[in-house]
Amino acid sequence: MAAGFTDFEITWRADVFAGAPQASSAAAFGTLGVNFRARKAPAY
């Protein structure tokens, strides 16, 4: 995997701008909020 990660997972995603005054602008660019978890290989 890129950057030496051995595991990567998106744990949560949502339209965090829903209901905000700029929601249509954010949606036009496909903006989402995400949380992710990654594990990097140990350095030897």
Secondary structure, DSSP 4 states (H G I P E B T S, - for coil): -GGGEEEEEEEEEE-TTTTSTTHHHHHHTT--EEEEEEEEPPP-
